[in-house]
Amino acid sequence: MQFQKINHSYIVHVEKGEKVMQTLTNFCIEKGIHSAQISGIGAVRNIDIGAYDITNKDYIHRIFEEILELLSFQGNVAIKDGEPFLHAHITLGTHDMEVYGGHLFEMEVAAVGEFIIHDFQNKNTLRQYNDDIGLATLKLCNL
């Protein structure tokens, strides 16, 4: 992984073979990023995405092993259980121009992984478990 800092933002190049969520999470931990917005593009493989089933309070998973275009990565960072936690949704494209998308669990960079992390420099953005939904959701603290 390589990065460049500009003001309160980072341009992050996740390298071929690296796991995206793991790499970006470790980056946020190392840089002390507690609250941020993340976007990105690239080419990825070994992708685990899902859609949340609110009735069963569980994710439906789909695995893509082939190389797909990462058309869009949109996510945020908040503190969960004392550590930075990334929540991301992605849109993927095939070489036949078919599109898939969902909640990202993990994926590996196949060729390129280019991400922008904008650090809000805020330690008050948290994720807490919501019994009604069955997930840890944002709890925003205005101090």
N, C-alpha and C positions, 0 to 999 in steps of 0.2 A: 504494500500500500504506500502511496505517496500522497502528500497533501501540500496545500499552500493556504496560508491564512491571509485574509483581506478584511480589515476592520473586525467585525464580530462574526464573520462567515468563513467557511472553509470550503475549498475545492478539494475533493477527495477522489483519487484514482484507486479503485479497488482492482487489484491485478488478477490476471488470468489464473484460475484455479482457486482463488480465495472465496470463502463463503461470505456473502454480502452482509447478512444480519449480524453474524458473529463479528466480522471485521468492523462494521460501523458501531456496534455496541461497545466493543473494546476501545475504539477511537473516542467515543463519548466519555467513557470511564476515564481514560488516560488524560483527556483534555478538560475534565471537570464540567462537561456539558450536561446540565440538568433539565433544560427546557429548550426545544429547538424545532425547526421545520426542516424536513429533508426532501429533496427531489433528486431524480436521477434518470439516466438512460443507459443503454448498453446492449450487450448480447450475452445471454445467460443460458444455463442448462441445469439439470437436476433441481427443478423448481418444485417446491411444495407450496401450493396455494389452497385456500379454502373459502367457503361461504358459511356464515354463522346461521345455524338453525335455532331461532329464538324459542321454539316450542320445546325442543329437546335439550336446549342449552349446551350445544356441542357443535363443533365444526364438521362440515363435509369436506374432505380432502380430495385433491386431485394432484397427481404427480406428473410432471413433464420431464422426461430425461433428455429429449433432443434439444438442440440449440434453437432458441427463439430470440427475437428482438425484444428488448425491454423498452417498450414504447413510452411508458410512464411509470415512475415510482414516486408516490406521494406518501409522506409519513410525518410523524411527530415523535418527539422525545419528551418523556415526563418521568418523574421518579416513582418507582414501584418497588416496595420492599427495600427501600434505602439505596437502590441502584438506578442508573438511567435505563429506561425501558423504551425500545423502539416499537411503534405500531405503524405498519405500512400496508398500503394497498398498491397493487401493480396492474398494469395492462401489458399483455404480451401479444406479439404478432408472429404468425408463421410466414414461411416463404410463399405460401399461397394467399397471403393477405387475410387470413382468418385471425380473429381477435379473441383472446381469453383474458379474464381478469379475476381478481379476488384479493383476499387477505393474504399477505405473504408470511409464511413461516420461515422459509430459508431457500436460498438459491446460490448457485456457484457461477462466478464470472467465466464465460466461455471465451470471450475475446476482449471486451471493453466493459468497464463499469465506472461511469462518471457521475459523481454525486455532489450536490451542494448542500451544506449544512449551515443554516443560519441560527446561530446561538443567541437566544433571547436574554441570556445572562440573568435568569430568574430561577430561584431555588424553591418557588412556591407552587409549581405546577406538579400535581401529584396524580397518581392512579390509585384508586381504591376499589375494592370488590363491591359490586352492586348485586345484591341478592335477586332483585327482580329480573335483571337482565342475564345474570350468570357470568359476568365478565368484570374485570377491573376497568373502570371508566374514569375519565378525567374528573378531577375535583379541583376546581380553580379557586385559589385563595387570593383575594385582593387585599394586600396590606398597604 
